[in-house]
Amino acid sequence: MNPDTGREVPVEIALEREQPLEVAGQMVGAALLSSPSVPEGRYWLEVDGNASPNPRRILVELVGGEDPATAAVEEAEAETDLAGDLEPEEVERRYRDILEKLRPDTMPASARALADLEIAATSRQNADRQMKTLSKIEENVLQDLGRSSPGALLPALYLHVLLDGEYMRRGDAWRMGHHRFRLESFVGFYLRRTRSQGARSLAAKILALMGRPQEALEIAPREELALLQLGMAAERQGRHHQARDYFRRLVETRPSHDHGRLRLAIALRRTGDPAGARTHFSRVARGTGPGWTRSLAYQELAELEFEARRSQAAVTLLRQALEGLDDQALYLQLAYYLDQRGERSEAFAVLNAMPVEPRADEAASRYRYNLKPEAEKAAALGALESAVTTHLPDLRVAVSATAPDDARGSR
């Protein structure tokens, strides 16, 4: 249903490489139209992966419908078609200027400047032609930079990663959707210019951050964020065996990844392997990971014991957990088990001792389990930023070396 008109419109969505409309971890804000007969705009899409009587509704921006009969004409016009009377030469000059001024302390400001430039250069009235023009300008600049110095491409790509976040903050799903499709091709330029394993790992992180985890694994099969994203997507869709396999690969890649190990344990429990689940829960519970992962591991271990009619063992586990953790869920679960055992006064004592405000990193563990992997995204961004800093001098030299003759002469 279009929320602006109130009309129900049957729509088919063409998703690239069969990306699930689960929205790849709910990170997709736009999709390409498979039919030009449906106008661009905002639509409510019903997502019913489990035949639920109350399917979930997602507001999605549909973009990119094109009449094939006019495609050739639009391609010819694309070289000069930009919004706001901007000429391609002016957009290229400003794009190069943003790249040349990129510094560690100016990256967010540079992303805002690039967003302002792209918004000025594109409008919805001639969206396809203008986006093609903009993409061609940026593509040509990046190819020039790559030929001059392959390392110069990494800071430029990182700027585009930040640009995606800038569009998300502005609520501009239309441009964000177009930008993500462009960025995937830009990553391809980078990989064709530098084939090192380190470059492939960085490129995979970029794709994972852009909601392209499957493509990320094609480049780097051990990319941690992509494995976590795909496992979480499979988990949400009830494909627990597939989720288990992704989480197992993640833990094999980095055994200290307590978040991934917790999810592996839950997937093992869901697929009928309580002994395997217990082994991994125990390791997380006694590990050094985030408080919420340890709390949830203890809760799951206690539940396994209680289900096996070992209520005293469940109580003992929860008391051990509360020696170092402060999650309200632990208190509530312990009080329930004590009540079930007939130890009512002990149950009341536990509830009276429950903190009103537990420590932040331990609170609402089950709620936090269902959130997006923000900590892992931040880690991937940090790894990218560290590599980008070393290549910023390469970018400045390459921008200067590949500047058009008139721009070079004015320096």
Legacy VTK file of the C-alpha trace (Angstrom):
# vtk DataFile Version 3.0
C-alpha trace
ASCII
DATASET POLYDATA
POINTS 411 float
0.000 0.000 0.000
1.216 3.480 -0.846
0.888 5.478 2.427
0.661 8.748 0.518
-2.334 7.742 -1.617
-3.854 4.979 0.491
-4.098 2.762 -2.601
-3.060 -0.878 -2.580
-0.693 -1.586 -5.473
0.570 -5.096 -6.310
4.354 -4.777 -6.635
7.091 -7.210 -7.550
10.538 -6.472 -6.153
13.639 -7.449 -8.105
16.245 -8.219 -5.468
19.847 -8.512 -6.587
21.226 -12.057 -6.390
18.204 -13.251 -4.431
18.930 -11.060 -1.397
16.092 -11.848 1.060
13.540 -9.077 1.518
14.106 -9.672 5.218
16.111 -6.727 4.223
19.478 -8.385 4.772
19.342 -7.808 8.457
16.871 -4.930 8.000
19.554 -2.823 6.370
17.927 -2.265 2.970
15.958 0.967 2.684
15.266 0.819 -1.040
14.687 -1.747 -3.749
14.667 -1.668 -7.534
11.331 -1.915 -9.297
10.964 -4.898 -11.602
8.231 -3.138 -13.573
8.197 0.443 -14.895
4.409 0.472 -14.611
4.563 1.003 -10.851
5.426 4.586 -9.873
8.347 5.270 -7.605
7.425 6.102 -4.055
6.978 4.733 -0.546
5.063 1.472 -0.036
4.144 -0.755 2.859
5.340 -4.291 2.133
4.043 -7.239 4.094
6.708 -9.748 5.138
5.252 -13.089 6.139
8.108 -15.562 6.420
6.335 -17.943 8.810
2.727 -17.831 7.595
1.881 -15.633 10.538
-1.683 -14.276 10.804
-0.086 -10.900 11.586
2.606 -10.371 8.933
5.204 -7.699 9.644
4.970 -4.489 7.589
8.059 -2.656 6.341
8.062 0.810 4.784
10.250 0.583 1.664
11.244 3.165 -0.900
10.896 1.814 -4.459
13.300 3.333 -6.953
14.754 2.831 -10.394
11.831 1.947 -12.679
12.780 2.640 -16.296
10.974 2.411 -19.617
13.182 0.165 -21.817
11.957 1.959 -24.944
13.605 5.182 -23.846
16.748 3.670 -22.336
18.919 4.396 -25.367
17.761 8.026 -25.533
18.354 8.499 -21.816
21.838 7.013 -22.135
22.703 9.561 -24.799
21.324 12.413 -22.696
22.972 11.230 -19.490
26.286 12.942 -20.212
24.801 16.395 -19.640
21.705 15.733 -17.546
22.130 16.928 -13.948
19.851 18.850 -11.625
20.242 22.463 -10.596
21.972 23.568 -13.823
25.109 21.740 -12.703
27.546 20.688 -15.395
29.457 17.395 -15.181
32.758 19.305 -15.079
31.626 21.245 -12.005
30.490 18.083 -10.216
33.793 16.367 -11.028
35.775 19.361 -9.765
33.862 19.461 -6.491
34.097 15.681 -6.061
37.869 15.800 -6.546
38.115 18.712 -4.124
36.260 16.741 -1.428
38.578 13.776 -1.961
41.729 15.883 -1.879
40.734 17.543 1.415
39.933 14.258 3.131
41.697 14.045 6.516
41.225 11.785 9.568
39.499 14.604 11.479
37.353 15.818 8.568
35.837 12.540 7.351
32.297 13.094 8.709
32.292 16.656 7.337
33.547 15.358 3.969
30.711 12.817 3.884
28.201 15.614 4.538
29.763 17.695 1.759
29.521 14.780 -0.673
25.887 14.186 0.296
25.133 17.866 -0.339
26.812 17.644 -3.757
24.918 14.510 -4.792
21.618 15.951 -3.598
22.269 19.122 -5.613
23.093 17.040 -8.711
20.061 14.716 -8.640
16.320 15.021 -8.392
13.388 12.659 -8.684
12.101 14.273 -11.846
14.878 12.772 -13.987
16.206 10.271 -11.480
17.576 7.598 -13.806
19.408 9.945 -16.157
20.855 12.039 -13.351
21.959 9.047 -11.274
23.665 7.564 -14.335
25.477 10.815 -14.955
26.558 11.136 -11.338
27.680 7.508 -11.228
29.702 7.930 -14.436
31.458 11.040 -13.080
32.444 9.355 -9.825
33.371 6.139 -11.616
35.709 7.954 -14.012
37.435 9.784 -11.151
37.913 6.577 -9.163
39.294 4.761 -12.209
41.793 7.594 -12.732
42.850 7.388 -9.101
43.213 3.617 -9.268
45.440 3.786 -12.331
47.613 6.390 -10.614
47.821 4.670 -7.210
45.662 1.648 -6.251
46.040 2.495 -2.563
44.347 5.841 -3.199
41.049 4.058 -3.795
40.645 2.861 -0.211
40.137 6.321 1.392
37.734 7.217 -1.427
35.721 4.048 -0.803
35.696 4.722 2.925
34.260 8.166 2.237
31.422 6.461 0.365
30.853 4.128 3.326
30.412 7.219 5.506
28.161 8.718 2.825
25.812 5.753 3.234
25.529 6.532 6.941
24.930 10.199 6.150
22.000 9.321 3.868
20.637 7.033 6.569
20.792 9.856 9.133
18.976 12.151 6.721
16.304 9.545 6.054
17.102 9.653 2.330
16.320 6.027 1.456
16.023 6.833 -2.252
19.594 8.080 -2.659
20.924 5.537 -0.174
19.515 2.717 -2.291
21.075 4.072 -5.479
24.354 4.706 -3.690
24.651 1.141 -2.404
24.342 -0.295 -5.900
27.017 2.127 -7.128
29.373 1.383 -4.267
29.393 -2.330 -5.076
30.767 -1.538 -8.542
33.319 0.863 -7.019
34.575 -1.966 -4.808
35.042 -3.981 -7.986
37.422 -1.292 -9.341
39.429 -1.497 -6.144
39.783 -5.278 -6.324
40.840 -5.186 -9.960
43.626 -2.755 -9.078
44.945 -4.485 -5.977
44.742 -8.221 -5.422
46.338 -8.622 -1.994
44.567 -10.658 0.686
44.465 -7.579 2.903
42.690 -5.595 0.192
40.141 -8.375 -0.251
39.462 -8.395 3.482
38.913 -4.622 3.514
36.679 -4.791 0.440
34.617 -7.521 2.106
34.171 -5.333 5.184
32.877 -2.516 2.975
30.331 -4.823 1.310
29.212 -6.233 4.656
28.740 -2.715 6.033
26.620 -1.919 2.971
24.313 -4.879 3.612
25.915 -7.161 1.009
27.143 -10.026 3.235
26.820 -12.739 0.581
28.947 -10.755 -1.865
31.407 -10.077 0.966
31.900 -13.812 1.543
32.535 -14.359 -2.157
35.544 -12.059 -1.781
36.690 -13.113 1.707
35.025 -16.338 2.957
36.103 -15.666 6.557
34.778 -12.104 6.869
33.411 -12.016 10.412
30.736 -9.337 10.052
29.312 -11.006 6.932
29.175 -14.424 8.630
27.395 -12.885 11.620
24.926 -10.992 9.398
24.041 -14.042 7.320
23.692 -16.211 10.399
21.402 -13.667 12.035
19.297 -13.351 8.872
18.911 -17.153 8.678
18.070 -17.237 12.394
15.291 -14.660 12.002
13.814 -16.626 9.108
13.764 -19.872 11.083
16.533 -21.522 9.032
18.354 -22.708 12.148
20.570 -25.332 10.494
21.900 -22.726 8.080
22.320 -20.228 10.920
24.267 -22.858 12.879
26.659 -23.364 9.954
27.353 -19.639 9.584
27.950 -19.205 13.321
30.197 -22.271 13.407
32.315 -20.781 10.606
32.495 -17.517 12.545
33.681 -19.223 15.736
36.222 -21.282 13.795
37.529 -18.061 12.272
37.762 -16.281 15.640
37.350 -18.518 18.692
37.214 -15.472 20.997
34.028 -14.184 19.309
31.680 -14.700 22.293
28.701 -13.140 20.532
29.023 -15.585 17.639
29.603 -18.508 20.031
26.440 -17.599 21.966
24.429 -17.656 18.750
26.048 -20.951 17.748
24.993 -22.459 21.087
21.400 -21.283 20.639
21.336 -22.643 17.074
22.670 -25.997 18.322
19.931 -26.117 20.933
17.308 -25.325 18.328
18.616 -28.038 16.003
18.518 -30.777 18.623
22.037 -30.789 20.042
21.694 -29.779 23.711
25.064 -31.287 24.630
26.857 -29.192 22.011
24.859 -26.150 23.080
25.812 -26.692 26.730
29.522 -26.800 25.837
29.401 -23.442 24.046
27.094 -21.798 26.602
29.544 -22.775 29.351
32.455 -21.261 27.482
30.593 -17.963 26.922
29.295 -17.822 30.509
32.788 -18.181 31.943
34.465 -16.025 29.314
35.370 -12.364 29.172
32.854 -11.195 26.565
30.171 -8.517 26.988
28.075 -8.845 30.117
24.858 -9.428 28.216
26.301 -12.434 26.334
27.499 -14.020 29.587
24.161 -13.350 31.277
22.190 -14.921 28.442
24.537 -17.931 28.362
23.903 -18.525 32.081
20.149 -18.180 31.537
20.216 -20.759 28.755
22.386 -23.159 30.768
20.017 -22.906 33.732
17.039 -23.516 31.485
18.638 -26.674 30.082
19.180 -27.953 33.609
15.634 -27.078 34.698
14.132 -28.795 31.654
16.153 -31.907 32.545
14.511 -31.836 36.013
17.751 -30.754 37.669
16.300 -27.701 39.370
18.980 -27.518 42.053
21.689 -27.397 39.382
19.746 -24.586 37.641
19.537 -22.612 40.889
23.259 -23.112 41.537
24.158 -21.837 38.059
22.085 -18.686 38.477
23.568 -17.956 41.907
27.032 -18.316 40.350
26.016 -15.908 37.596
24.849 -13.296 40.110
28.240 -13.288 41.805
29.602 -11.327 38.839
26.584 -10.147 36.817
23.662 -7.853 37.550
21.054 -8.570 34.855
17.487 -8.392 36.167
16.619 -11.430 34.026
18.917 -13.569 36.172
17.108 -12.499 39.349
13.682 -13.158 37.839
14.668 -16.576 36.508
16.215 -17.566 39.844
13.149 -16.402 41.775
10.901 -18.424 39.443
12.915 -21.616 39.901
12.978 -21.162 43.691
9.229 -20.635 43.678
8.759 -23.803 41.614
10.841 -25.678 44.185
8.590 -24.394 46.971
11.245 -22.084 48.410
8.986 -19.027 48.510
10.854 -17.014 51.118
14.083 -17.431 49.152
12.299 -16.321 45.994
11.048 -13.132 47.720
14.558 -12.426 49.013
15.965 -12.674 45.480
13.319 -10.298 44.119
13.976 -7.794 46.901
17.689 -7.856 46.055
17.084 -7.223 42.354
18.608 -3.864 41.274
16.333 -1.224 39.825
18.993 -0.197 37.303
21.491 -2.945 36.433
24.826 -2.224 34.784
24.348 -1.008 31.221
26.366 -3.726 29.465
24.369 -6.481 31.208
20.817 -5.136 30.950
18.028 -6.598 28.816
20.145 -9.450 27.457
17.374 -11.093 25.437
16.349 -7.754 23.988
19.941 -7.032 23.003
20.219 -10.446 21.370
17.684 -9.291 18.766
19.410 -5.994 17.926
21.573 -5.348 14.894
25.277 -6.159 15.399
26.319 -2.559 16.011
29.465 -3.457 17.979
30.708 -5.638 15.115
29.904 -2.906 12.599
31.870 -0.420 14.671
34.811 -2.848 14.767
34.707 -3.252 10.985
34.592 0.522 10.542
37.512 0.895 12.919
39.603 -1.613 10.956
38.770 0.240 7.747
39.586 3.635 9.230
42.954 2.414 10.475
43.890 1.183 6.981
42.488 4.327 5.352
44.689 6.630 7.429
47.855 5.091 5.989
46.634 5.665 2.421
45.424 9.268 2.717
48.748 10.639 1.364
48.342 8.332 -1.673
44.892 9.805 -2.274
46.081 13.410 -2.205
48.952 12.669 -4.599
46.682 10.736 -6.964
44.004 13.470 -7.044
46.647 16.040 -7.906
48.298 13.812 -10.521
45.031 12.987 -12.324
43.433 16.452 -12.217
42.256 17.843 -15.582
44.853 20.082 -17.240
42.958 23.313 -16.534
42.566 22.426 -12.859
46.232 21.439 -12.578
47.318 24.716 -14.101
45.299 26.747 -11.593
46.991 25.172 -8.549
LINES 1 412
411 0 1 2 3 4 5 6 7 8 9 10 11 12 13 14 15 16 17 18 19 20 21 22 23 24 25 26 27 28 29 30 31 32 33 34 35 36 37 38 39 40 41 42 43 44 45 46 47 48 49 50 51 52 53 54 55 56 57 58 59 60 61 62 63 64 65 66 67 68 69 70 71 72 73 74 75 76 77 78 79 80 81 82 83 84 85 86 87 88 89 90 91 92 93 94 95 96 97 98 99 100 101 102 103 104 105 106 107 108 109 110 111 112 113 114 115 116 117 118 119 120 121 122 123 124 125 126 127 128 129 130 131 132 133 134 135 136 137 138 139 140 141 142 143 144 145 146 147 148 149 150 151 152 153 154 155 156 157 158 159 160 161 162 163 164 165 166 167 168 169 170 171 172 173 174 175 176 177 178 179 180 181 182 183 184 185 186 187 188 189 190 191 192 193 194 195 196 197 198 199 200 201 202 203 204 205 206 207 208 209 210 211 212 213 214 215 216 217 218 219 220 221 222 223 224 225 226 227 228 229 230 231 232 233 234 235 236 237 238 239 240 241 242 243 244 245 246 247 248 249 250 251 252 253 254 255 256 257 258 259 260 261 262 263 264 265 266 267 268 269 270 271 272 273 274 275 276 277 278 279 280 281 282 283 284 285 286 287 288 289 290 291 292 293 294 295 296 297 298 299 300 301 302 303 304 305 306 307 308 309 310 311 312 313 314 315 316 317 318 319 320 321 322 323 324 325 326 327 328 329 330 331 332 333 334 335 336 337 338 339 340 341 342 343 344 345 346 347 348 349 350 351 352 353 354 355 356 357 358 359 360 361 362 363 364 365 366 367 368 369 370 371 372 373 374 375 376 377 378 379 380 381 382 383 384 385 386 387 388 389 390 391 392 393 394 395 396 397 398 399 400 401 402 403 404 405 406 407 408 409 410
